[in-house]
Structures are given as C-alpha cells and as structure tokens.
Amino acid sequence: MEWRIPLADVDFDHEELEAVEAVLRSKWLTMGEITQQFERDFSEFTAIEHSVAVSNCTAGLHLAMVVLGVGEGDEVIVPSLSFVATANAVRYTGATPVFADIGGSEDLDISVVSIESRITPRTKVIMVMHYGGYACDMEAIVGLARERGLFVVEDAAHAAGSSLKGRHLGGWGDIGCFSFFPNKNMTTAEGGIAATNDEELAHKMRLLRSHGMTTITWDRHKGHAWSYDVVELGYNYRIDEIRSALGVAQLKKLRKNNMIRRLLTEEYWRVLGEEVPAVRLPFWRHRGESACHLMAVLLPEGTDRTMVMERMKQRGIQTSIHYPPIHQFSYYQRQGGGQSLEITEDVAKCELTLPLFPGMEAADVREVVDGLREALV
C-alpha cells in the first residue's frame, strides 16, 4: 500500500544518480577503485583504521567469526533482541550462540550482568548489538572480555554515526560490522563493512571475502599481478562498484541526517511524554551520541499490539516490531530451546517501532503520536 508516513525512507538525489552513472560509464562493475575509496572514506569517518567492504552485514559478521577462530565446540554470547543474522553468523561456523538478556525497559541493549552469568570455558566471543544505534556499556563489556581472555565483536548494523566517549561504535571491540540495508541511516541497497583496528584481522577478512585469493580481479586489470594463489577456503562476499558508489555519496550525508534523526527523536520523546504518558520510552537517558536508527516505544501492558498497528495502518502510518526474540524462533528452539530471557520476552511483547527518517518534520511526529494515542483508546 501507499503509506502517508512510512517507517523509513531513502535519501537519494542527483548525487547518487551521478555516482552510479559514472560507474556504469566506466564499465568496471566489480570491486575496484570506488570500493577502495568507500573503505578509505568510512575509515576516516569512523576513525577505525581498516574498513573491509562486503556484500552485506551478515557476511561481515560471519567473516568476523571465522578470522577470530570461532568453530565447533565454541560458544558466542549474543543478544536475543536483535535481527536473526546476529546469531546466524555464529551458527555458520558450527559454534553455539548463547543468548543473554537485555538491561531493562529503558535499556534494550545486552546486559553486562547477563553476559557475565553466561560465560563458560567454551566461550570465545562476546557479540553485542547496539540496539537502535544506542551504545551498549562498552567499557564494562570490553573490560570483562579482556579479563576473561575473550574477543568482542560489535554488531553495529544500527550504529553508523554513533559514538561513546568520542569513540565510534564498531571501534571498541576487535571487529565492528555495519549494515547498509535500505532501511538503515545510510544505504548501498545491500552491503556492509567489517571494520577493525587490527591490521592482521583486516588482512584475513580481505583475503576471505574474495575466495581466499591472493590477488583480486582489479589487481590483474591494473597490471599489478598476472595470476593468483588460493591460500584459504574463502567466500564470495565482495561488494560491487555500484553499491560502493552509493556508499561514497550516502556517507557525505550521514552526519547531517543523523543530526536530524536526533532532533526528531527528541521531539518524539517530548510529545509522547505530554500526549501518551503511558507509553514507555527506551533510551531517553542513554550513553554517548546515538545515530537514532529506530524510534522504539513500549506499549502499556495488556495492549493488543496487532490492533494498534492495524489502526495506525488505517491512518496510513507504517509501524513495525524490533524484534521477535531470536531464541523463540522455531529453528533456535530446535537447537536446544527452553531458554528463558524474562526481560527480553516481556519487552518484545510490547515493543512498537514508529516511523523515523530524515525526511520527516515535526508535524509528522505529531501526526504519528496522535495516531498512536487514538489507536490506544
């Protein structure tokens, strides 16, 4: 249907069109100099030394697991209140995702206390996900990991432009993985980046993203090499020049668009607090500077969420749910279900995601809140 206020929208204009047209005119479509520029630009933006562009964030998370040596018999602690890719990337290696609870209704990020309670001799990695672009307690998590000899991977799919104490999220742990899916703060359609300050890990990820080959097609095209060796069992996780061109253009808009998202989020919090005080507002007190990827609210206990979403739909306002808990999905139940995460499950029953994108105005926020207030009556 045609939404009057969609959940998300893409900020494309002549810059993206011209960038893609330039790639098409060049006739070089696979990973090449535009991808290299995108990686340089992203590293400059985040101050994370090495950026490895990949086909999507899930591929980046999988590469992170592989280069950190995760495999059969290992455990990786993950949040359940996340997109399923967070846990799937662990399963791809044969390792076991161990789900930890969140902090509470005001903090939907993974809980440090819950993480610590799930560490065993088999634990190898702690994987966090910065929900909505709001920083996990990275000082405590990294400190715990170093104390226990564990790696830290940041699922930073929501966090392009988020920071904590002046350090960009994705740069606190050993590897941070970003998503550029169309609903994200910047998009390359599909696409992602795995970022790290460790040169050796970056080298391994570059090798594995392209079949474990010692040179790539672009090197041979430029005459830098004539052949190649395959030194590892790699994958085809390459990004292409069209998507990298979109990334270069989108990255230039990210800082401004994130600022608009923050202002819209503050407006939401103000109007919701005045008009619908029964609705709880996660992260209204939060660490660091958020990219404000999601506008998540918690409906009053006992609310028929499906009815609320249907009434919002009738007004042309799109809403969503972030997320059905991963540990409750049929596949993960078959992998050893029965685990209970009380806070995650309680929050997931009443979470509702409202529209948030830079093209919105204060009047749109007011209309969404009015629609929510009436839907709750």
C-alpha positions in Angstrom: 0.0 0.0 0.0 1.0 3.7 -0.3 2.0 4.9 3.2 1.4 8.5 4.1 4.2 8.2 6.7 6.4 5.1 6.0 8.5 3.5 8.6 11.7 4.6 6.8 12.7 6.3 3.6 15.8 6.6 1.4 17.5 10.0 1.0 18.6 9.8 -2.7 19.1 12.7 -5.1 21.3 13.6 -8.1 24.5 12.7 -6.2 23.6 9.0 -6.0 22.3 9.0 -9.6 25.5 10.6 -10.9 27.7 8.3 -8.8 26.0 5.2 -10.2 26.0 6.6 -13.8 29.8 7.2 -13.5 30.4 3.6 -12.6 28.2 2.4 -15.5 30.1 4.6 -17.9 33.4 3.3 -16.6 32.3 -0.3 -17.4 34.2 -1.6 -14.3 31.5 -3.0 -12.1 33.1 -5.4 -9.6 35.2 -4.4 -6.6 37.7 -1.8 -7.7 38.9 1.8 -7.0 35.5 3.1 -6.0 35.3 0.3 -3.3 38.7 1.3 -2.1 37.6 4.9 -1.9 34.5 3.9 0.1 36.6 2.0 2.5 39.0 4.9 3.0 36.2 7.3 3.5 34.5 5.1 6.0 37.7 4.6 8.0 38.2 8.4 8.0 34.6 9.0 9.2 34.8 6.4 12.0 38.5 6.7 12.9 38.6 2.9 12.7 41.8 2.1 10.8 40.7 -0.7 8.5 37.3 -1.0 6.7 36.6 -4.1 4.6 33.5 -3.6 2.4 31.4 -6.7 2.0 28.2 -7.8 0.3 26.1 -7.3 3.5 26.5 -7.0 7.3 25.7 -10.7 7.8 28.7 -11.6 5.6 30.8 -9.2 7.8 29.7 -10.9 11.0 30.5 -14.3 9.5 34.0 -13.2 8.5 34.5 -11.8 12.0 33.7 -15.2 13.5 36.0 -17.0 11.0 39.0 -14.8 11.4 38.7 -14.9 15.2 38.9 -18.7 15.0 35.3 -19.5 16.1 34.2 -23.0 15.3 32.7 -26.3 16.5 32.6 -26.6 20.3 32.9 -22.8 20.9 30.2 -20.5 22.3 29.5 -16.9 21.5 27.3 -14.8 23.8 24.8 -12.8 21.8 21.6 -10.8 22.4 18.3 -12.3 21.5 16.6 -8.9 21.0 18.3 -8.4 17.6 17.9 -9.4 13.9 18.4 -13.1 13.4 21.7 -12.6 11.5 23.4 -11.8 14.8 23.0 -15.4 15.9 23.0 -17.0 12.4 26.6 -15.8 11.8 27.7 -17.8 14.8 25.8 -20.9 13.6 27.5 -20.7 10.2 30.8 -21.7 11.9 29.3 -24.6 13.8 29.6 -22.7 17.1 26.7 -22.2 19.6 25.1 -18.8 20.2 24.3 -18.4 23.9 21.6 -15.8 24.4 21.9 -13.1 27.1 19.1 -10.8 28.4 18.8 -7.1 28.0 19.2 -4.4 30.6 15.5 -3.5 31.0 12.7 -1.4 29.6 14.9 1.7 29.5 17.9 -0.1 28.1 17.2 -2.6 25.3 20.9 -3.4 24.9 22.5 -6.6 26.1 23.1 -6.7 29.8 26.7 -6.9 31.2 25.4 -8.9 34.2 23.6 -11.3 31.9 26.7 -11.7 29.8 28.9 -12.5 32.8 26.5 -15.1 34.0 26.7 -17.0 30.7 30.5 -17.2 30.3 31.8 -20.8 30.4 35.1 -22.4 29.5 33.7 -22.7 25.9 33.0 -19.0 25.5 35.2 -17.4 22.8 33.5 -14.2 21.8 31.0 -11.7 23.2 28.9 -10.2 20.4 26.9 -7.1 21.2 24.3 -5.3 19.1 23.9 -1.6 19.6 20.1 -1.5 19.5 18.7 1.4 17.5 22.2 2.9 17.5 22.3 3.4 21.3 25.7 2.3 22.7 26.0 -0.8 24.9 28.1 -0.4 28.0 31.3 -1.0 26.1 33.7 0.0 28.8 32.3 -2.7 31.1 31.9 -5.3 28.3 35.4 -4.8 26.9 36.9 -4.8 30.4 35.1 -8.1 31.2 36.2 -9.6 27.9 39.9 -8.7 28.4 39.7 -10.0 32.0 38.4 -13.4 30.7 40.5 -13.6 27.5 37.6 -13.2 25.1 37.1 -11.4 21.8 34.4 -8.7 21.4 32.5 -8.3 18.1 30.1 -5.3 17.7 27.1 -5.8 15.5 26.9 -2.1 14.6 24.2 -2.6 12.0 22.2 0.3 13.6 25.2 2.4 14.6 26.7 4.2 11.6 27.5 7.6 13.2 27.0 6.5 16.8 29.8 7.1 19.4 30.6 6.6 23.0 33.1 8.9 24.8 34.3 10.2 21.5 35.0 6.7 20.0 32.8 5.5 17.1 30.8 2.4 17.9 32.3 -0.6 16.0 35.7 0.5 17.1 35.5 -0.5 20.7 35.8 -4.3 20.2 38.0 -6.4 18.0 35.7 -6.1 14.9 32.6 -4.0 14.2 30.2 -4.8 11.4 27.9 -2.2 9.8 24.8 -2.7 7.6 23.8 -0.5 4.7 20.4 -2.2 4.0 17.8 0.3 2.6 16.2 1.0 6.0 19.5 2.0 7.6 20.8 5.5 8.2 22.8 5.2 5.0 22.3 2.7 2.3 24.1 0.9 -0.6 20.9 -1.2 -1.2 22.6 -4.3 0.1 26.1 -4.0 1.5 28.1 -3.7 4.7 31.5 -3.1 6.2 33.6 -5.0 8.7 35.9 -2.6 10.5 38.9 -3.2 12.8 41.9 -1.5 14.2 43.9 -4.8 13.9 45.9 -5.0 10.7 46.2 -8.8 10.7 42.4 -9.3 11.2 41.8 -6.8 8.3 44.2 -8.7 6.0 42.4 -12.0 6.8 39.0 -10.6 6.1 40.1 -9.1 2.8 41.5 -12.5 1.8 38.4 -14.5 2.8 35.9 -12.1 1.3 37.2 -13.0 -2.2 37.6 -16.8 -2.3 40.9 -16.8 -0.3 42.7 -15.4 -3.4 46.0 -13.6 -3.1 45.1 -11.0 -5.7 41.7 -9.7 -6.9 40.5 -9.1 -10.4 41.1 -5.3 -10.1 44.8 -6.0 -9.3 45.1 -8.0 -12.5 43.2 -5.4 -14.5 45.6 -2.7 -13.4 48.6 -4.9 -14.3 49.8 -5.3 -10.7 49.6 -9.1 -10.9 49.2 -11.8 -13.6 47.9 -14.7 -11.6 46.9 -15.7 -8.1 47.1 -18.4 -5.4 44.3 -19.6 -3.2 45.6 -19.8 0.3 42.4 -20.2 2.4 38.9 -21.5 1.9 37.3 -18.2 1.2 33.8 -16.9 0.2 32.3 -14.6 -2.4 31.4 -11.7 0.0 32.6 -9.0 -2.4 30.7 -5.7 -2.8 30.4 -4.2 -6.3 31.3 -0.7 -7.6 27.7 0.4 -8.0 26.9 -0.1 -4.3 30.3 1.4 -3.2 29.5 4.5 -5.3 26.2 4.8 -3.4 28.1 4.4 -0.2 30.5 7.2 -1.0 27.6 9.5 -1.8 25.5 8.4 1.2 28.4 8.8 3.7 28.6 12.5 2.9 25.0 13.0 4.1 25.3 10.8 7.2 26.4 13.3 9.8 23.6 15.8 8.8 20.9 13.1 8.6 21.8 11.6 12.0 21.5 15.1 13.5 18.0 15.4 12.0 17.2 12.0 13.5 18.3 13.1 16.9 16.1 16.2 16.8 13.1 14.1 15.6 13.7 11.6 18.4 13.8 14.4 21.0 10.6 15.7 19.5 9.0 12.3 19.8 10.1 11.9 23.4 8.6 15.4 24.2 5.3 14.9 22.5 4.8 11.3 23.6 5.6 12.3 27.2 2.9 15.0 27.0 0.3 13.2 25.0 0.7 9.5 25.7 2.5 9.2 29.1 1.5 5.5 29.5 3.9 4.6 26.6 7.4 3.9 27.9 10.4 5.4 26.1 13.6 3.3 26.0 16.9 5.1 25.8 15.5 8.5 26.7 18.5 8.5 29.0 21.4 6.9 27.2 25.1 6.6 26.8 27.1 8.5 24.2 25.8 10.0 21.0 23.3 7.8 19.1 22.6 7.6 15.4 18.9 7.2 16.4 18.2 4.5 13.9 15.0 3.3 15.5 12.2 5.0 17.3 11.1 2.2 19.7 8.4 2.6 22.3 6.9 0.1 24.7 3.1 0.0 24.8 1.2 -0.3 28.1 1.0 -3.8 29.5 -2.0 -5.7 28.1 -2.3 -3.7 24.9 -3.4 -5.5 21.8 -0.4 -4.5 19.7 -1.8 -6.0 16.5 -4.9 -3.9 16.8 -2.8 -0.8 17.4 -0.7 -1.5 14.3 -3.8 -2.1 12.3 -5.4 1.2 13.4 -2.2 3.0 12.6 -2.2 1.4 9.2 -5.7 2.6 8.5 -4.3 6.1 9.0 -1.5 5.4 6.5 1.2 5.2 9.2 3.5 2.3 9.0 4.8 0.6 12.2 7.0 -2.4 12.9 8.4 -4.7 15.6 12.1 -4.8 16.6 12.4 -7.7 17.3 10.8 -11.1 17.8 13.4 -12.7 20.1 15.7 -14.9 18.2 15.7 -17.6 20.9 12.0 -18.1 20.4 12.2 -18.8 16.6 11.4 -22.4 15.6 14.9 -23.1 14.3 16.6 -22.0 17.6 14.1 -23.8 19.7 15.1 -27.0 17.8 18.8 -26.2 18.5 18.1 -26.5 22.3 15.2 -24.3 23.2 13.7 -23.9 26.6 15.9 -21.0 27.5 14.1 -18.2 29.2 15.0 -14.5 29.0 12.5 -12.8 31.2 13.2 -9.1 30.4 13.7 -9.7 26.7 10.4 -11.6 26.4 8.5 -9.0 28.4 9.8 -6.1 26.3 9.4 -7.9 23.0 5.7 -8.4 23.7 5.0 -4.7 23.8 7.7 -3.1 21.7 6.5 -1.0 18.7 8.7 0.9 16.2 7.4 4.2 14.9 8.4 6.0 11.7 11.8 7.8 11.8 13.8 9.1 8.9 15.4 12.5 8.0 12.6 13.5 5.5 10.2 13.7 8.4 9.2 17.0 10.0 7.8 17.9 13.5 4.3 17.9 12.1 4.8 14.2 11.0 5.9 13.3 14.5 2.8 15.0 15.9 0.6 13.0 13.4 2.2 9.7 14.4 1.7 10.4 18.1 -1.9 11.5 17.5 -2.5 8.3 15.6 -0.9 6.2 18.4 -2.9 8.0 21.1 -6.2 7.3 19.3 -5.2 3.7 18.5 -4.7 3.1 22.2 -8.1 4.3 23.2 
